[in-house]
Amino acid sequence: MAEQWATLGVDLHLEPTGPGLRRGLTDALREAVRTGRLAPGTRLPSSRSLAADLGIARNTVADAYADLVAEGWLTARQGSGTRVGDRTVVPPAGSAHRRREPARPAHDLRPGTPDLASFPRAEWLKATRRALTTAPNDALGYGDPRGRPELRSALAGYLARARGVRTDPQRILVCGGFAHGLTVLGAVLRARGVRTVAVESYGLGVHRDLLTAAGLRTVPLPFDERGTDPGPLKDEGAVLLTPAHQFPMGVPLHPDRRAAVVDWARRTGGLVLEDDYDGEFRYDRQPVGALQGLDPDHVVYLGTASKSLAPGLRLAWAVLPPGLADELTAARGGLDTCGVLDQLTLAEFLTSGAYDRHVRSARLRYRRRRDALVAALAERAPEVRATGIAAGLHAVLRLPPGTEASVVRSAAWQGLGLYGLSFFRHPEAVTEPLDAVVVGYGTPPDHAWTGALDALCRALP
């Protein structure tokens, strides 16, 4: 009988102090409620359960509860147990000086996030159930630091089929997001003696910051209508590129330049870090294949579920050249840092075909939004030209010279979250600056897209 009631109730940390147990327990409970550690409405353990946990008599707990009910700190009703009363909580010292969270824009058009409202919850839940049902018990252990073998096998098959990647599961490393993978790569490059990494003139500053934090200097490469120009590459140890869909300019790397950057890597022994952040979303024809397919020995392919599914999953992968897998595995530590259940679910999602169905459905939805954006610009802002619209989840809107800053300010007045192109420009870039804004059309849910588009058009020249 004792074992049965011992498993009921909830855990409650208390340290009774004072001249007697009853008074000490009463004071400890009162203080926990007064300071907000026990929130209003919290159900307390039964007197029998708490007495057993504290090693005291049940009557002592019952009497302490009764005292606090009489004082109004607790409430007790037949059938609902003893709960914390609804009282004003005294905030902890210093809480009044906490920084306020920045206000969210009415419409978020900043690039980098998909439509989270369209996350395939039902299909993901089905995949989770199937994966958890069939997973061996040892899958819930510490696991392989490279990631679950089920996911690495599923990724090897999918990437070969859909992105033209040449690899096997042994050379795939599952990461906790793209930033995690880039951080580990930066540490390995530094340990190899690399001091400089070439990057694109326009790109995410957070990626440059991660490389800088690893002790690496970033130097920008020129950019034109054919994409990033690898011509100036010399003895840099690595180059970070978005060849399938340059971020944020939106153009694919020209075939001649794809070959040139691979030739540079072979000649110098450098590494090409390929960021394939949204390679699945191409609207005019079949997506551009991965650069890694040209030379798996010198290209590190980095993919992520952040754009195709959701960034909150924190799932990404690195397809590594021979010999690099062991270095990266050692650099990230001896444990798998990604959630096992999410890895198993994604593996099931890929092998069952649910991932392909979701991507194809999302591709149609995002294309409709892109088409609506282009049509609205033609009708309401003819001086603004949309570029980089053949793929991805964002477009670059070219503006009349000298108008970028005013458009960003006007967008803020309209309640829009919007970045100017200059936000993504490398501080040392020599490419001629352009006036433009980068519009992410993936983030707003379907029902909010029309309102976001109207507000955008009001902000444009």
SULVENZI-V427421 format. One record per residue. N is the residue number from 1. OMEGA is omega in whole degrees, 0 to 359 (NA if undefined). Layout:
N:OMEGA / N:OMEGA
//
This chain:
1:181 / 2:181 / 3:182 / 4:182 / 5:180 / 6:180 / 7:181 / 8:176 / 9:182 / 10:177 / 11:180 / 12:181 / 13:177 / 14:175 / 15:180 / 16:178 / 17:178 / 18:185 / 19:180 / 20:182 / 21:183 / 22:180 / 23:179 / 24:178 / 25:179 / 26:180 / 27:181 / 28:178 / 29:180 / 30:180 / 31:179 / 32:179 / 33:184 / 34:182 / 35:178 / 36:178 / 37:170 / 38:186 / 39:176 / 40:180 / 41:180 / 42:178 / 43:181 / 44:177 / 45:177 / 46:181 / 47:179 / 48:182 / 49:181 / 50:178 / 51:179 / 52:180 / 53:184 / 54:181 / 55:180 / 56:182 / 57:180 / 58:181 / 59:178 / 60:178 / 61:181 / 62:179 / 63:178 / 64:176 / 65:182 / 66:178 / 67:183 / 68:173 / 69:179 / 70:180 / 71:179 / 72:179 / 73:180 / 74:173 / 75:180 / 76:178 / 77:180 / 78:177 / 79:181 / 80:176 / 81:180 / 82:183 / 83:175 / 84:181 / 85:180 / 86:182 / 87:175 / 88:182 / 89:176 / 90:182 / 91:177 / 92:179 / 93:178 / 94:183 / 95:180 / 96:183 / 97:179 / 98:180 / 99:177 / 100:175 / 101:178 / 102:181 / 103:178 / 104:177 / 105:178 / 106:178 / 107:182 / 108:178 / 109:176 / 110:185 / 111:173 / 112:182 / 113:176 / 114:176 / 115:184 / 116:178 / 117:181 / 118:177 / 119:186 / 120:187 / 121:184 / 122:180 / 123:179 / 124:179 / 125:177 / 126:180 / 127:179 / 128:180 / 129:180 / 130:182 / 131:182 / 132:180 / 133:185 / 134:184 / 135:174 / 136:181 / 137:183 / 138:176 / 139:180 / 140:177 / 141:183 / 142:170 / 143:180 / 144:180 / 145:176 / 146:185 / 147:181 / 148:180 / 149:178 / 150:181 / 151:180 / 152:176 / 153:179 / 154:179 / 155:180 / 156:179 / 157:182 / 158:183 / 159:176 / 160:183 / 161:190 / 162:186 / 163:178 / 164:180 / 165:179 / 166:182 / 167:172 / 168:185 / 169:182 / 170:183 / 171:176 / 172:178 / 173:178 / 174:185 / 175:177 / 176:183 / 177:181 / 178:182 / 179:178 / 180:179 / 181:180 / 182:178 / 183:179 / 184:178 / 185:179 / 186:179 / 187:180 / 188:179 / 189:179 / 190:179 / 191:178 / 192:180 / 193:178 / 194:179 / 195:184 / 196:175 / 197:176 / 198:180 / 199:179 / 200:181 / 201:176 / 202:180 / 203:181 / 204:179 / 205:181 / 206:177 / 207:176 / 208:180 / 209:179 / 210:178 / 211:178 / 212:179 / 213:178 / 214:180 / 215:182 / 216:175 / 217:178 / 218:178 / 219:184 / 220:175 / 221:179 / 222:180 / 223:175 / 224:185 / 225:178 / 226:179 / 227:181 / 228:182 / 229:180 / 230:184 / 231:182 / 232:181 / 233:179 / 234:185 / 235:174 / 236:183 / 237:182 / 238:176 / 239:179 / 240:185 / 241:169 / 242:192 / 243:182 / 244:183 / 245:188 / 246:177 / 247:5 / 248:190 / 249:170 / 250:180 / 251:173 / 252:178 / 253:182 / 254:181 / 255:178 / 256:181 / 257:173 / 258:179 / 259:183 / 260:182 / 261:176 / 262:177 / 263:177 / 264:181 / 265:180 / 266:185 / 267:187 / 268:185 / 269:179 / 270:180 / 271:172 / 272:178 / 273:185 / 274:177 / 275:181 / 276:192 / 277:180 / 278:187 / 279:183 / 280:189 / 281:175 / 282:191 / 283:185 / 284:181 / 285:179 / 286:180 / 287:177 / 288:181 / 289:181 / 290:175 / 291:182 / 292:180 / 293:179 / 294:183 / 295:180 / 296:182 / 297:184 / 298:181 / 299:172 / 300:181 / 301:181 / 302:179 / 303:185 / 304:173 / 305:185 / 306:181 / 307:182 / 308:181 / 309:181 / 310:179 / 311:181 / 312:176 / 313:182 / 314:179 / 315:176 / 316:182 / 317:177 / 318:174 / 319:195 / 320:172 / 321:178 / 322:178 / 323:182 / 324:184 / 325:182 / 326:180 / 327:181 / 328:178 / 329:178 / 330:183 / 331:182 / 332:182 / 333:187 / 334:185 / 335:174 / 336:185 / 337:180 / 338:182 / 339:184 / 340:183 / 341:178 / 342:177 / 343:180 / 344:179 / 345:179 / 346:177 / 347:178 / 348:180 / 349:180 / 350:186 / 351:181 / 352:183 / 353:181 / 354:179 / 355:179 / 356:180 / 357:180 / 358:181 / 359:181 / 360:176 / 361:179 / 362:180 / 363:178 / 364:182 / 365:180 / 366:178 / 367:178 / 368:179 / 369:179 / 370:180 / 371:178 / 372:178 / 373:180 / 374:180 / 375:180 / 376:178 / 377:181 / 378:184 / 379:192 / 380:180 / 381:186 / 382:178 / 383:182 / 384:182 / 385:179 / 386:179 / 387:180 / 388:188 / 389:182 / 390:184 / 391:171 / 392:183 / 393:179 / 394:176 / 395:175 / 396:180 / 397:180 / 398:185 / 399:172 / 400:183 / 401:175 / 402:186 / 403:186 / 404:184 / 405:181 / 406:178 / 407:178 / 408:177 / 409:179 / 410:178 / 411:178 / 412:177 / 413:179 / 414:181 / 415:182 / 416:167 / 417:188 / 418:178 / 419:168 / 420:181 / 421:181 / 422:178 / 423:186 / 424:186 / 425:176 / 426:182 / 427:182 / 428:183 / 429:179 / 430:178 / 431:181 / 432:181 / 433:178 / 434:173 / 435:183 / 436:170 / 437:181 / 438:185 / 439:175 / 440:182 / 441:179 / 442:190 / 443:185 / 444:174 / 445:185 / 446:185 / 447:182 / 448:187 / 449:180 / 450:179 / 451:178 / 452:181 / 453:178 / 454:180 / 455:178 / 456:182 / 457:177 / 458:181 / 459:185 / 460:178 / 461:NA
//
